[in-house]
Amino acid sequence: MSKPIPELSALMPAYNEEDVLDSSISEAVEALDGLCEEWELVVVDDGSTDATPEILKDWSARDSRIRAVTQDENSGYSRALIDGFSACRYETIFYTDADGQFDLEHIADLYPELDEVDMVAGFRVGRQDRPIRHLTSAVYNWLQARMLGLRVKDVNCAFKLFRRSFFDRVQLCSEGFLIDAELYARAQSAGLTWRQVGVPHRPRLSGSTTVSVFTVFETLRELRALKKSLEGAAVASRDTEQEGPLSSQ
């Protein structure tokens, strides 16, 4: 019986996830085996100081489809994802976090939509986070909609599926936690399309998040920089279009 997805690169950033990483990888392997003819799992260790590197080394030795990308020092969530996307080798690329809050079997719900769009993004259904995470998420969504004109349900949901060609058209450069907003904003600027699909959300069983309400101020700074970058790219594109006919005469 054929599997629904011919090939898939799955990406997970991980920073000090020793409490959950072993079970997250184990569950991912089971789900990917059931869904994909060929797959790889790329885990970016973002300078972890706990047992995360040893766990990854053990898994990589057992299964060649599991690849570790190691950052020498903690470089932030955005940089971990950008480097991870660059390391992915298959034509379909997926990412989620290593904290086990999603069942990767739900990739099957997103994959059929990829026939018609460039990115399929999940939004959390029955969200299982602490109140502070609900608050910060609501603030992020409002800020990103206000400053970037993004009309999406759940910008920062870490369950997204892409055609590989998406990354040929989108150049990412975010720092901190702004990577998800940049994915949408640069896709919008490049004329790429997306669709959203609801994905069940699970509680985090152990470990802790590095996101807090205090990161809102840093995110606001990054949003301003991203907006300026997008505006500059739009002006440069218009100038190029205007110069084109003259230069060809």
C-alpha positions in Angstrom: 0.0 0.0 0.0 1.5 3.3 -1.1 2.0 6.1 1.4 0.4 9.5 0.9 3.7 11.6 0.8 6.5 10.6 -1.6 9.2 12.4 0.2 9.5 14.8 3.2 12.1 16.7 5.1 10.8 17.3 8.7 12.6 19.9 10.7 12.7 20.4 14.5 14.6 23.1 16.3 15.6 22.1 19.8 17.2 24.0 22.7 17.6 22.3 26.1 14.8 19.7 25.3 16.4 16.7 27.1 13.1 16.0 29.0 11.0 15.5 25.9 13.3 15.1 22.9 13.7 11.3 23.0 9.9 10.8 23.0 9.4 13.5 20.4 11.8 11.9 18.0 10.4 8.4 18.7 6.9 9.6 17.9 8.1 11.5 14.8 9.8 8.4 13.4 6.6 6.4 13.8 4.5 9.0 12.2 6.9 9.7 9.3 7.3 5.9 8.6 3.5 5.7 8.3 3.1 8.8 6.0 6.2 9.0 3.8 7.9 6.8 1.2 11.1 8.6 1.9 11.9 11.0 4.8 14.5 12.7 6.9 14.3 14.3 10.3 16.6 17.3 10.7 17.0 18.4 14.3 18.8 21.7 14.9 20.5 21.8 18.3 20.6 25.5 19.0 23.6 25.4 21.4 22.0 23.3 24.1 23.7 22.9 27.4 21.8 19.9 28.7 21.8 16.3 27.3 20.1 17.3 24.0 23.4 16.8 22.0 23.9 13.3 23.4 20.3 12.3 22.7 20.7 13.5 19.1 24.0 11.7 18.7 22.4 8.5 19.8 19.4 8.8 17.5 21.6 9.7 14.5 23.8 6.6 15.1 20.7 4.4 15.2 18.9 5.8 12.1 20.7 7.6 9.2 17.5 9.4 8.3 17.9 11.5 11.5 20.3 14.3 11.0 21.6 16.7 13.6 22.6 20.3 12.7 24.6 21.7 15.6 24.9 25.4 16.5 28.1 26.1 18.5 26.1 28.6 20.7 22.5 29.6 21.2 21.6 31.7 18.2 17.9 31.9 18.6 14.8 30.3 17.3 14.8 32.1 13.9 18.4 31.3 13.1 17.8 27.6 14.0 14.9 27.4 11.6 16.7 29.3 8.8 19.8 27.0 9.1 17.5 24.0 9.3 15.5 24.9 6.2 18.8 25.2 4.3 19.8 21.7 5.4 16.6 20.0 4.2 17.0 17.9 1.1 13.5 16.8 -0.1 10.9 18.6 -2.2 8.4 18.9 0.6 9.5 20.6 3.9 7.7 20.5 7.2 8.6 22.1 10.5 7.4 21.8 14.1 8.9 22.3 17.5 10.6 19.5 19.5 8.3 19.9 22.6 5.8 17.2 21.5 2.7 19.5 21.4 1.7 18.2 18.0 1.1 14.8 16.5 3.0 14.6 13.3 0.3 12.3 11.8 -1.7 15.5 11.2 0.8 16.3 8.4 -1.6 14.2 6.3 -4.3 16.8 6.9 -2.1 19.5 5.4 -0.4 17.7 2.6 -3.3 17.6 0.0 -3.7 21.4 0.2 -0.1 21.8 -1.0 -1.3 21.0 -4.6 -2.9 24.4 -4.8 -0.7 26.7 -2.5 2.9 27.2 -1.6 2.6 26.9 2.1 0.0 25.2 4.4 0.0 26.4 7.9 -1.7 24.9 10.9 -3.6 26.8 13.5 -4.0 25.4 17.0 -7.3 23.8 17.8 -8.1 23.3 21.6 -4.9 25.1 22.5 -3.2 23.6 25.6 -1.0 26.3 26.9 -0.7 28.3 30.1 -2.6 31.7 30.2 0.7 33.6 29.7 1.2 31.9 26.4 -2.4 32.7 25.3 -1.7 36.3 26.2 1.6 36.6 24.4 0.2 34.9 21.3 -2.8 37.3 21.2 -0.4 40.3 21.4 1.9 38.9 18.7 -1.0 38.2 16.3 -2.4 41.7 16.9 1.0 43.4 16.4 1.8 41.4 13.3 -1.6 42.1 11.8 -1.3 45.8 12.6 2.3 46.3 11.3 2.5 43.8 8.5 -1.0 43.6 7.3 -1.1 39.8 8.0 -4.7 38.4 8.3 -4.0 34.9 9.7 -5.5 33.0 12.6 -2.4 31.8 14.4 0.8 33.3 13.0 3.2 31.5 15.4 1.7 28.0 15.1 4.8 25.7 14.8 3.1 23.3 12.3 3.8 24.4 8.7 4.3 22.6 5.4 6.1 24.0 2.3 7.0 23.3 -1.3 10.7 23.5 -1.6 10.3 26.2 -4.2 8.9 28.4 -1.4 12.5 29.0 -0.2 13.7 29.8 -3.7 11.4 32.9 -3.6 11.7 33.8 0.0 14.9 35.0 1.7 14.7 34.8 5.5 16.8 36.9 7.8 14.9 37.2 11.1 16.4 37.0 14.6 14.7 36.2 17.8 11.1 34.8 17.5 9.9 36.6 14.4 10.5 33.9 11.9 6.8 32.9 11.5 5.7 36.4 10.8 8.5 36.8 8.3 7.5 33.6 6.5 4.0 35.1 5.9 5.2 38.6 5.2 7.8 37.6 2.6 5.4 35.1 1.0 2.8 37.9 0.7 5.4 40.2 -0.8 6.6 37.6 -3.3 3.0 36.8 -4.4 3.1 33.3 -2.9 -0.1 31.6 -1.5 -1.0 29.9 1.7 -3.9 28.1 3.3 -4.6 27.4 7.0 -5.8 24.1 8.5 -6.8 23.4 12.1 -4.5 21.0 14.0 -5.2 19.6 17.5 -2.8 20.9 20.1 -1.5 19.0 23.1 -0.1 20.1 26.5 3.6 20.3 27.0 4.3 17.5 29.3 7.7 18.6 30.6 10.4 21.2 30.0 9.7 24.9 29.6 9.2 27.5 26.9 11.7 30.4 26.4 8.9 32.8 25.3 7.5 35.3 27.8 5.6 38.5 27.8 8.9 40.4 28.0 9.8 39.2 24.5 7.0 41.4 23.1 9.2 44.5 23.3 12.0 42.7 21.4 9.4 41.5 18.9 8.1 45.0 18.4 11.6 46.1 17.5 12.1 43.3 15.1 8.7 43.9 13.5 9.7 47.5 12.7 12.9 46.3 11.2 11.1 43.7 9.1 8.5 46.3 7.9 11.3 48.6 6.9 13.1 45.8 5.0 9.9 44.8 3.1 9.2 48.4 2.2 12.8 48.8 0.9 12.4 45.7 -1.2 9.2 46.9 -2.6 10.7 50.2 -3.6 13.7 48.5 -5.2 11.4 46.2 -7.2 9.3 49.1 -8.5 12.5 51.0 -9.5 13.7 47.9 -11.4 10.4 47.5 -13.2 10.5 51.2 -14.3 14.1 51.0 -15.5 13.6 47.8 -17.4 11.9 49.2 -20.6 14.4 52.1 -20.8 17.4 49.9 -20.6 16.1 47.6 -23.3 15.7 50.5 -25.9 
